[in-house]
């Protein structure tokens, strides 16, 4: 009987060890945050952050046990037009200096389907932090065919923010206060 108890304890310990979240590092070359807003009713304007860093503690067996943290330099913003970039970096919006960061750290994950979840987290922009919810989808999780079989995962997410919540409300409501955010990231298991 004693041997069975020991075997059961070892099996449970092994299962618990296997169930722990594993660290995945963002692939900066395949991770983007695109945001858009209505420009005075005439057009929808798109901008993008890319090349940023972050990590996911990914628990594929129990996704609610996962977490994500991301940081991106404000000045990595790509607008496609130098004048807009300079205006965004001015005191009207970010008042950006080298080293200023936008950060997101998850505080909870609610699994909503086989490949979907709501990720709640703290978003900090312009030294202002608000809780936001991302509607996230796991696109794929399997060994990467071009990375010698390294474990790899890809996710998409969306949310809507009020830019005025982060001190970015200049010209609202003529230029919409509400911005739509689309996120697509890839991450590889840390070695």
N, C-alpha and C positions, 0 to 999 in steps of 0.2 A: 504494500500500500504506500509505503514511504517513497518508493521509486516512482510510482505513478504521480504522486504529488510533486516531486521534484521535476519530473518530465513536463507536467502541466505548467509549472512555474516558469521553466525555461522556454516553453513554447509561447506562453503569454508575453514574456520579456522580449522574445524575438519578434513577435507580432507588433508589439508596441514600438520597438526600434524601427521596424520597417514602415510603420504608419506615420513616423515623424515627418514634418515638412522638410523638403529638400530645397537648397538654395539654387535659384536660377538667376543669371545676370542678363539684363536687357541687351539685346543686339542693337546697338545704336544705329546701324546702317539700315535696319528694317523696323524702326519704331518712330511713329509720328503722332503729334497732336495737332489736329486741324480745327480751327474755330472760324465761324462765320457769323455775320451780322447783316441786318438790313440797313442799307445806306440811303436814308431819306426817302425810302419807297422806290428808288430808281433801280437798285441792283442789290445783289447779295455779294458781299466781299469776303474773300477767303484768305487766311493766313496760316502759317504752320510753324510749329516748333519741331525740330528733329535733332538727332545726334546727342540726346541726353542720356543720363545714367540712371540706373535703378536696379532693384533686386526684388524678386518674388520668392517668398518662402512658400513653395507649392506642395500641397498635400493632395495628390490626385485621388486618394481613397476617401478623404474627408475634406472636400474643398472649403468648407466653412472654417477649417483649421489653418487656412492659408493666410498670407498677408502680402502687401505690396508697399514699397516705398520708392519714390521717384523724385529726382531733382533735375531741373533744367535751367540753364542760364537765361535770364530775361533777354540778353543781347543775342541769343541764338535765334531769335524770331526771324522768320523769312516772310516778307510781305510781297515780294515781286516788284516793289517800287520803292526806290530809295527815299523819296519824300515822305511816304507813309511810315517807313521804318523810323526815320528821324523824328517824325511827329510822335509816334508811339513811345520813343525813348525820352521825349521831352517831359517837362514838368506837367504838361496837360494830362499825361497818362502815367507812365512808369517812373519818370524821373530817374532813369536807370543809370547805374554806374557799373563798371566792370566788377564781376563777382556777385551781382545781385541774382538771387535764385527764386524760382517758383518751386514749391515742394508739395508733394501729396504723400500722406501716410495713412494707410487703411486703419480703421478702428473696429471693423466688423464686416463679416461676409454672410449674407443670407442666400442660401442656395434656392433657386426658383425653378430649376428644371435639370435635365440630364447634362446640359452644357451651358446653363445660364445661371447668373447670380446677380444680386445687388451688392455692390461693394461700397460701404460707407467709409468716409475718411475725412481727414483734415487737409484742406487745400489752403496754402498760404501764398498770397500774392501781395506785394507792397506792404509787407509786415502785418497784413490783416489775415486772420485765419477764420474760415467758415467750414462747417460740416457740409459735405456734398455727397450725393449718391450717384454712382456709376452703374448703368445697366450693362453688364458684361456678358460676353459669350466666349467660351473656349472654342477656338476654331479647330485646333488640332494639337495632339500631344503624342509624339512618337519620335523615334530616332531620326536625326537629320541626315538625309542621304548625301549631303555634301560636306558634312562635318564628322566623318568617320564614325557615324552612328551615335554621336553625342545626343543625349536626351534633350528634346527641344519642345517648346510649346508656343502657341500663338493665340492672342486674345484680341478681340475688338470690344470697344465700350463707347457709350454715348452718355451725355448729360446736357443739361441746359443750366446756364449760370446767369446771374445779374452782374454785369461788370461794375455797377455802382457799389456792390457789396465789397469790392476790393479797391475802392478809390479810383476807379477808371471810368466814371460816369459822364465825362465831358461830352457835351452835345446831345445827351439823352433828353427827351425821347425821340428827337428828330432822327438821330442815328440810334438804332434800337439798343436799349439797355440789355435786353436778353440776347445772349449769344449761344449758339449751338456748338457743341464740342464733340468731335469724333476722334477716337483714339484707336490706333492699331499698333500692337507691339509683338515682337518676338523675343524669346528669352531662351538661353541655353543653360543646361545644368552646370553649375560651377564644379570645377575639377579639384 
